[in-house]
Amino acid sequence: MSTHNIKFQTDKMKVPVIFHASEELLPDKKTYGQLENLAKDERLFSHISAMSDVHPKKGRKNPTGTVVATEKHLLPQINDTAPNCGMRFIRTNFNEENLTAEKIDRLFQELVKVIPTKKYIGTKLSFEDVMNVAKFGSKPLQEKFQTRTKNEITNTFNQGNLVTKENVSNQDIFDAIPRLFLHIAKYRSGILGAAGNHFLDLMKITEIKNPEIAEKFNLQKGQYIFLMHTGSGLLGQYASYMYTPKAKEHLSQKIILELGLRTWKSKYKKEYLEVAKKIKEHQDKPEFFGYDENSTVGQMFLLAHQVSANFGFANRLLLNHNLDQAIEKVFGAPAELDLLHDIPHLMILKENHFSKDIWIHRNGTVRANGPIRMQGKHKLFSETGEPFFIPSSMSTPAYLGVGTDQNESSFFSASHGTGRRAKTDNDLPTDKQELFKRMKKNNVRLYNAKSKGVILQDSGYYKDVEEVISGMEENNIINTVVKMQPTAVLMY
């Protein structure tokens, strides 16, 4: 395998693209075209970083698996319309000796009931709860629901709160987000999600790759862990669509957005409506729409982005709570769950790179700081590097790794998955029955699986995880800690 940072630049591009991938994992022509179009933008800083899972996504102008930096501008079209779509890694006290296949099946039969995938109403919250999450992140829900998972807030990215404005008030939020959207948020947390490959996986650690870090993370061979992938719910979508030139995919989105704006009482509504005309006109333009960081609407967008991102953390906290309760109900004893990390892979964050404070747009990538950059941010991760996870493709291995101090060219980022193949295998499941058979052959049970599109999550549609991991290792992006194998998968 040929592995090194591969530079791509044409005469049209103001900045280069650096692929942090092996040549075998380079993307298709469509991805190159999208990256070339983005790299024409004079607002970009230094270069575009493309990870090994880089691939195009329907209806999006920028490929998934990219990191884009700017000095003074916020570019909403860089990222998908789901702030803090992210993952959480939950340690358990289960191992091969105390968790049998029969027990796993009993547990997942219950989890199908309490970890909803496609549902209109999840865990009901009061409007006060919603505003507390908006301002303070997931901690108020931890306190309200008395969640028992250890390290719930400590090991969540930024302690579960991404709002950077000091002393943000309810009115500050109402000026950036219509109240209707916030009222909808009362019903839309605690839902795993039906879009894409949102999942809850039970995995068994099959190999320890770095014994020293694994010990610090309290992980052993044969131990079971849960890996969860969710978004931030409808609030994230509505808040993003409001500020982003992107065609609405569903009639319901158009209706709610229209109602939200009609009933919206913001002291900045006039300024927003002037920009809204430009947003609408920009939908079919090849150039990327953006905000000056200090503009009124730019600051409104940033607050709306950060507030809605907090509901990604809240969503996973509530689902984690439901998981904890289900384990006790089925097995008759508390689960002793322990959070290793909860991390977003869709965010815009102000960070310092190359001696400058710049805006980092991560789209389908995660922050993966090395130990030095975690100094003062997290006691444990300053010893190990920041954790991140590469999930399985239903029945393939998954990995936990940590960031290194040698990864500046990717803006200290890592892949959030393996990414879709440009060309798929010929041997793909044609229906759900065939998918179930394949997974059973690999000793993996699939639960829920109500959607027709679940067959599109088969491993044949994804890049090889071993190639992705070895490429990131050889590029000094990560240190691999443990290898895992899925045992049970819950997905729509």
C-alpha positions in Angstrom: 0.0 0.0 0.0 1.3 3.4 -1.0 0.6 5.8 1.9 1.5 9.5 2.2 -0.1 12.9 2.1 -1.1 13.4 -1.5 -1.4 16.9 -2.8 -3.9 17.9 -5.5 -4.0 21.3 -7.1 -5.1 22.7 -10.5 -4.6 26.2 -12.0 -8.2 27.1 -10.9 -7.5 26.3 -7.2 -6.5 29.0 -4.8 -5.4 26.4 -2.2 -4.4 22.8 -2.6 -6.2 19.7 -1.3 -4.1 17.4 0.8 -5.4 13.8 0.9 -4.5 12.0 4.1 -5.1 8.6 2.6 -3.5 5.8 0.6 -3.6 5.9 -3.2 -6.0 3.0 -3.0 -8.5 5.0 -1.1 -8.5 8.2 -3.3 -12.0 9.2 -4.3 -14.0 9.4 -7.6 -14.1 12.2 -10.2 -17.2 13.7 -8.7 -15.3 14.2 -5.4 -12.3 15.8 -7.2 -14.7 18.1 -9.0 -16.4 19.2 -5.8 -13.0 19.8 -4.1 -11.7 21.7 -7.0 -14.8 24.0 -7.0 -14.4 24.6 -3.3 -10.7 25.3 -3.5 -11.3 28.2 -5.9 -12.6 30.2 -2.9 -10.3 33.0 -1.8 -11.6 32.9 1.8 -10.0 29.5 2.5 -6.9 29.3 4.7 -3.8 27.2 3.8 -5.4 24.1 2.3 -8.3 21.6 2.3 -7.7 18.4 4.3 -9.4 15.3 2.8 -9.5 12.2 4.9 -9.5 8.6 3.7 -13.3 8.4 4.0 -13.8 11.4 1.6 -16.9 10.8 -0.7 -19.7 12.8 -2.2 -23.2 12.9 -0.6 -26.4 13.5 -2.5 -27.6 17.2 -2.4 -24.3 18.4 -0.8 -21.8 20.8 -2.4 -18.8 19.6 -0.3 -17.8 16.0 0.2 -18.1 14.2 3.5 -14.7 13.6 5.1 -13.2 17.1 4.7 -11.7 19.7 7.0 -11.9 23.3 5.7 -10.3 26.4 7.4 -11.1 30.1 7.1 -9.7 33.1 8.9 -12.8 35.4 9.1 -15.7 33.6 7.4 -18.3 31.0 8.3 -19.3 28.9 5.4 -22.5 26.9 6.2 -22.5 25.0 2.9 -19.3 23.3 3.8 -21.1 21.1 6.4 -24.1 18.9 6.2 -27.3 20.3 7.8 -27.0 18.3 11.1 -24.8 20.1 13.6 -23.2 17.7 16.0 -24.1 14.5 14.3 -21.8 12.5 16.3 -20.8 9.3 18.2 -20.5 8.1 21.8 -18.4 5.2 23.1 -19.8 3.6 26.3 -17.8 1.2 28.4 -19.6 -1.6 30.2 -18.8 -4.2 32.9 -19.9 -7.0 30.5 -17.5 -9.6 29.1 -17.7 -13.0 27.4 -18.3 -14.7 30.8 -21.3 -12.7 32.0 -23.0 -11.8 28.7 -24.3 -14.7 26.7 -25.9 -14.7 23.2 -29.3 -15.4 24.9 -28.9 -12.4 27.2 -27.8 -10.1 24.3 -31.0 -11.1 22.4 -33.2 -10.4 25.4 -31.6 -7.0 25.9 -31.9 -6.0 22.3 -35.5 -7.1 22.2 -36.1 -4.5 24.9 -33.8 -1.9 23.3 -36.0 -2.0 20.1 -38.8 -0.6 22.3 -36.8 2.1 24.2 -34.2 3.2 21.6 -36.6 4.6 18.9 -35.3 5.0 15.4 -38.2 6.6 13.4 -40.6 8.2 15.7 -42.4 11.5 16.0 -42.1 11.9 19.8 -39.1 10.8 21.8 -38.4 11.8 25.4 -40.7 14.7 26.2 -38.9 17.8 27.5 -40.4 21.0 29.0 -39.7 24.3 27.2 -37.5 25.2 30.2 -35.5 22.0 29.6 -35.1 23.0 25.9 -33.8 26.4 26.8 -31.4 25.0 29.5 -29.9 22.6 26.9 -29.7 25.5 24.4 -27.7 27.6 26.9 -25.8 25.1 28.9 -25.7 21.8 26.9 -26.4 18.4 28.2 -25.6 18.9 31.9 -29.1 20.2 32.9 -30.6 16.9 31.5 -28.0 14.8 33.4 -29.2 16.6 36.6 -32.9 16.3 35.8 -32.9 12.6 34.8 -30.3 11.7 37.4 -28.3 9.7 34.8 -25.9 7.1 36.3 -23.3 6.8 33.5 -19.9 7.6 34.9 -17.9 10.5 33.3 -21.1 11.5 31.5 -20.1 15.2 31.3 -16.4 15.1 31.9 -15.8 12.9 28.9 -18.2 14.6 26.5 -16.6 16.9 24.0 -16.3 20.4 25.6 -18.3 19.1 28.6 -21.4 18.8 26.4 -21.8 22.6 25.6 -20.7 24.2 22.4 -22.1 27.7 23.0 -19.2 30.1 23.1 -21.1 33.4 23.9 -20.8 34.3 27.5 -24.0 34.7 29.6 -26.2 33.9 26.6 -29.9 34.7 27.4 -33.2 33.3 26.3 -33.7 36.4 24.2 -30.3 36.0 22.5 -31.5 32.6 21.4 -35.0 33.8 20.3 -33.3 36.5 18.2 -31.4 33.7 16.3 -33.9 30.9 16.2 -37.7 31.1 15.9 -39.5 29.9 19.0 -41.5 27.4 16.9 -38.3 25.4 16.2 -37.5 25.3 20.0 -41.0 24.1 20.8 -40.6 21.3 18.3 -37.3 20.4 20.1 -39.4 19.5 23.2 -40.4 16.3 21.4 -37.5 15.4 19.3 -34.7 14.2 21.7 -34.2 10.6 22.7 -34.6 9.4 19.1 -31.8 7.4 17.4 -32.8 8.6 13.9 -33.9 7.1 10.7 -31.5 8.9 8.4 -28.4 7.3 7.0 -26.7 4.8 9.3 -27.5 6.1 12.8 -27.1 3.1 15.0 -26.6 1.5 18.4 -24.0 -1.3 18.3 -22.9 -3.7 20.9 -19.2 -4.6 20.3 -16.7 -6.9 21.8 -13.0 -5.9 22.1 -11.1 -8.6 20.2 -7.6 -7.2 20.2 -5.6 -4.7 22.3 -3.3 -2.7 20.0 -1.9 -0.3 22.5 -1.8 -1.9 26.0 -0.7 1.3 27.8 -3.5 3.5 26.5 -6.1 0.7 26.7 -5.3 0.3 30.4 -5.7 4.1 31.0 -9.1 3.8 29.2 -10.1 0.9 31.3 -10.5 -1.5 28.4 -9.7 -5.2 28.2 -9.9 -7.9 25.6 -13.3 -9.6 25.7 -15.0 -6.6 27.2 -18.3 -5.4 25.6 -18.8 -1.7 24.7 -21.7 0.2 23.1 -21.1 2.6 20.1 -23.9 5.1 19.4 -24.3 7.3 16.3 -27.0 10.0 16.2 -27.8 13.5 15.0 -29.2 16.6 16.7 -32.8 16.1 15.7 -35.0 18.4 13.8 -33.8 21.6 15.6 -30.4 21.1 14.0 -32.0 20.7 10.5 -34.3 23.7 10.8 -31.6 26.0 12.3 -29.2 25.0 9.5 -31.7 25.3 6.6 -32.7 28.8 7.8 -29.1 30.0 7.2 -27.9 27.7 4.4 -28.7 27.9 0.7 -29.9 24.3 0.3 -33.0 22.9 -1.3 -35.5 21.5 1.3 -35.8 17.8 0.9 -39.3 17.4 2.4 -42.5 19.3 2.2 -42.7 19.3 6.0 -39.4 21.2 6.2 -40.7 23.9 3.9 -43.9 24.3 5.9 -42.2 24.4 9.3 -39.5 26.9 8.1 -42.2 29.1 6.6 -44.3 29.1 9.8 -41.2 29.6 12.0 -40.2 32.7 10.0 -43.7 34.2 9.9 -44.1 33.9 13.6 -40.5 34.9 14.5 -40.0 37.9 16.7 -36.3 38.9 16.4 -34.9 42.3 16.7 -32.6 41.3 13.9 -35.4 40.1 11.6 -35.0 42.9 9.1 -31.3 42.2 8.7 -32.0 38.5 8.4 -34.7 38.9 5.7 -32.3 41.0 3.6 -29.7 38.1 3.8 -32.5 35.5 3.2 -33.0 36.9 -0.3 -29.3 36.2 -1.0 -29.6 32.8 0.5 -32.5 31.9 -1.8 -30.7 33.2 -4.8 -27.6 31.3 -4.0 -29.0 27.8 -4.0 -28.0 26.9 -7.6 -24.7 28.9 -7.7 -21.4 27.0 -7.7 -19.8 29.5 -5.3 -20.1 28.9 -1.5 -22.3 31.2 0.5 -20.7 32.6 3.6 -20.9 35.1 6.5 -18.3 37.5 7.8 -17.7 36.4 11.4 -18.5 39.8 12.8 -21.6 40.5 10.8 -25.0 40.5 12.6 -26.4 37.6 10.6 -23.1 35.8 10.9 -23.3 36.0 14.6 -26.9 34.8 14.5 -25.9 31.8 12.4 -23.1 30.9 14.7 -25.3 31.0 17.8 -28.1 29.0 16.0 -25.4 26.4 14.9 -24.0 26.1 18.5 -27.4 25.9 20.2 -28.7 23.2 17.9 -25.5 21.3 18.3 -26.1 21.0 22.0 -29.1 18.9 21.2 -26.8 16.3 19.7 -25.2 15.8 23.1 -28.6 15.9 24.8 -30.0 13.3 22.4 -27.2 10.8 23.0 -27.4 11.4 26.8 -31.1 10.6 26.8 -30.6 7.5 24.7 -27.8 6.4 26.9 -30.1 6.8 29.9 -32.8 4.7 28.2 -30.1 2.1 27.5 -29.0 2.1 31.2 -32.6 1.7 32.3 -33.3 -1.2 29.9 -30.2 -3.1 31.1 -31.4 -2.9 34.7 -34.9 -4.0 33.6 -33.7 -7.0 31.7 -30.9 -8.1 34.0 -32.1 -6.9 37.3 -29.0 -4.9 38.2 -27.6 -1.4 37.4 -25.4 -1.4 34.2 -22.4 0.4 35.6 -22.0 2.2 32.2 -19.0 4.5 31.8 -18.6 7.1 29.0 -15.2 7.1 27.3 -16.0 9.9 24.8 -18.9 11.7 23.0 -17.6 13.6 19.9 -19.2 15.6 17.1 -18.2 15.0 13.4 -20.2 17.9 12.0 -19.1 21.3 13.6 -17.6 24.7 13.0 -15.1 25.5 15.8 -12.6 28.3 16.4 -9.2 26.7 16.9 -5.5 27.7 16.7 -3.5 26.2 13.9 -0.3 27.3 12.3 -0.2 30.1 15.0 -3.5 31.6 13.9 -7.0 31.5 15.4 -9.1 30.2 12.5 -12.6 28.7 11.8 -12.4 24.9 11.3 -15.3 23.4 9.4 -15.3 19.6 9.9 -17.7 17.7 7.7 -17.8 14.0 8.5 -14.5 14.3 10.4 -13.6 14.4 14.1 -11.1 16.4 16.1 -8.2 14.2 17.1 -5.8 16.3 19.1 -2.6 14.8 20.3 -1.6 14.9 24.0 0.1 18.3 23.8 -3.0 20.0 22.4 -5.2 18.4 25.1 -3.1 20.0 27.9 -5.4 22.0 30.0 -8.5 20.6 28.2 -8.7 17.1 29.6 -6.7 15.4 32.3 -6.7 11.9 30.9 -6.7 12.8 27.2 -3.6 15.0 27.8 -1.8 11.8 28.6 -3.2 9.7 25.8 -4.4 11.9 23.0 -8.0 12.6 22.1 -10.1 9.4 21.4 -12.1 8.8 18.2 -13.8 5.8 16.8 -14.1 4.2 13.3 -17.4 2.2 13.4 -18.1 -1.0 11.6 -20.1 -1.5 8.5 -22.7 -3.7 10.3 -20.5 -6.8 10.4 -16.9 -5.6 9.9 -14.4 -4.7 12.6 -14.4 -1.3 14.3 -11.5 0.6 15.9 -10.8 3.0 18.7 -7.8 5.3 18.3 -6.3 8.5 19.7 -4.9 11.6 18.0 -1.1 12.3 17.8 1.0 15.4 18.0 2.2 15.0 14.4 -1.0 15.6 12.6 -1.1 19.4 11.9 -1.7 19.1 8.1 -5.1 17.6 8.8 -5.8 20.4 11.4 -5.6 17.5 14.0 -8.5 15.6 12.5 -9.4 12.0 11.7 -11.9 10.1 9.7 -15.3 9.4 11.3 -15.9 6.3 9.3 -14.6 4.3 6.4 -16.6 6.2 3.8 -18.5 4.9 0.8 -16.7 3.2 -2.1 -16.6 4.9 -5.5 -17.2 1.4 -6.9 -19.1 -1.2 -4.9 -18.7 -4.9 -4.8 -20.7 -7.0 -7.2 -21.7 -9.3 -4.4 -24.3 -7.1 -2.6 -27.4 -8.1 -0.7 -30.6 -7.7 -2.8 -33.0 -7.7 0.1 -33.2 -7.7 3.9 -33.5 -11.5 4.1 -30.1 -11.9 2.4 -28.6 -9.1 4.6 -29.8 -11.0 7.7 -28.2 -14.2 6.5 -24.9 -12.5 5.8 -24.8 -10.9 9.2 -25.8 -14.2 10.9 -22.9 -15.8 9.1 -20.6 -13.2 10.7 -22.3 -13.9 14.2 -23.9 -10.4 14.2 -27.6 -10.0 15.0 -29.5 -7.1 13.3 -32.4 -5.5 15.2 -35.3 -3.2 14.2 -34.1 -2.9 10.5 -37.5 -1.6 9.3 -36.3 0.5 6.4 -35.8 -0.8 2.9 -32.5 1.2 2.7 -30.9 -0.8 5.5 -29.3 -3.1 2.9 -27.3 0.0 1.8 -25.4 -0.2 5.0 -23.8 -3.6 4.0 -20.0 -3.6 4.2 -19.8 -4.0 0.4 -20.8 -0.3 0.0 -18.0 0.9 2.2 -14.2 1.2 2.0 -12.0 -1.4 3.7 -11.6 -0.5 7.4 -8.2 -2.1 7.6 -6.9 0.1 4.8 -8.4 3.2 6.4 -6.7 2.4 9.7 -3.3 1.5 8.4 -3.3 4.6 6.2 -4.1 6.9 9.2 -1.4 5.1 11.2 1.3 5.5 8.6 0.4 9.2 8.2 0.8 9.7 11.9 -2.8 10.7 12.3 -3.6 8.2 14.9 -2.4 5.6 17.4 -4.7 2.6 17.3 -5.8 1.4 20.8 -8.3 -1.5 20.4 -10.0 -3.5 17.6 -13.6 -4.5 18.1 -16.1 -6.7 16.4 -19.9 -6.0 16.4 -22.2 -8.6 18.1 -25.6 -6.8 17.8 -26.7 -3.9 15.7 -29.8 -1.7 16.2 -30.7 0.4 13.2 -33.7 1.6 11.2 
